[in-house]
Amino acid sequence: EKKVDRKFELKLLKILFDSFEILSEELNDIFLSDLIELHSRSKFLIELLEHDTVPDVCSLNLKFTKKNSEEKLLKQKKTLYL
């Protein structure tokens, strides 16, 4: 079993927590795109943890931005049913 660096794991969880916190502060103004963004970010962080990938912070941001942009383009063409 692969072991993820605990400090890195905590850093990822903090990013995820911050995402939830930002959304909760503006609960009355949550748009579908915000929920999609949060889901995309959560999924990406979980993938990193599962694959024991520990990139530097710049790499993490670049990968997320690229992946997020690709997913946004795809999701603009789809309808999400809640």
QUIRADA-V313264 format. One record per residue. N is the residue number from 1. RES is the residue in one small letter. PSI is psi as a letter, one per 40 degrees, with the letter a starting at -180 (NA if undefined). D_FIRST is the distance of its C-alpha to the first C-alpha in Angstrom with 1 decimal. Layout:
BEGIN
N_RES_PSI_D_FIRST + N_RES_PSI_D_FIRST
END
This chain:
BEGIN
1_e_h_0.0 + 2_k_i_3.8 + 3_k_h_6.5 + 4_v_h_9.7 + 5_d_h_13.0 + 6_r_d_14.7 + 7_k_d_18.1 + 8_f_d_17.1 + 9_e_d_15.7 + 10_l_d_19.0 + 11_k_d_20.9 + 12_l_d_19.7 + 13_l_d_20.4 + 14_k_d_23.8 + 15_i_d_24.6 + 16_l_d_23.9 + 17_f_d_26.0 + 18_d_d_28.7 + 19_s_d_28.9 + 20_f_d_29.5 + 21_e_d_31.9 + 22_i_d_33.9 + 23_l_d_34.3 + 24_s_d_35.3 + 25_e_d_38.0 + 26_e_f_39.7 + 27_l_d_39.1 + 28_n_e_42.5 + 29_d_f_41.9 + 30_i_h_38.6 + 31_f_i_38.9 + 32_l_d_36.8 + 33_s_d_35.7 + 34_d_d_34.3 + 35_l_d_32.2 + 36_i_d_31.0 + 37_e_d_30.2 + 38_l_d_28.1 + 39_h_d_26.3 + 40_s_d_25.7 + 41_r_d_24.4 + 42_s_d_22.1 + 43_k_d_20.7 + 44_f_d_20.2 + 45_l_d_18.5 + 46_i_d_16.0 + 47_e_d_15.3 + 48_l_d_14.8 + 49_l_d_12.3 + 50_e_d_10.3 + 51_h_e_10.6 + 52_d_f_10.0 + 53_t_h_13.6 + 54_v_g_15.7 + 55_p_i_19.3 + 56_d_i_22.3 + 57_v_d_24.4 + 58_c_d_27.0 + 59_s_d_24.5 + 60_l_d_22.9 + 61_n_d_26.5 + 62_l_d_27.6 + 63_k_d_24.8 + 64_f_d_25.3 + 65_t_d_29.1 + 66_k_d_29.0 + 67_k_d_26.7 + 68_n_d_28.7 + 69_s_d_32.0 + 70_e_d_31.0 + 71_e_d_30.0 + 72_k_d_33.2 + 73_l_d_35.3 + 74_l_d_33.8 + 75_k_d_34.2 + 76_q_d_37.7 + 77_k_e_38.6 + 78_k_i_37.1 + 79_t_h_38.1 + 80_l_h_35.7 + 81_y_h_36.7 + 82_l_NA_35.6
END
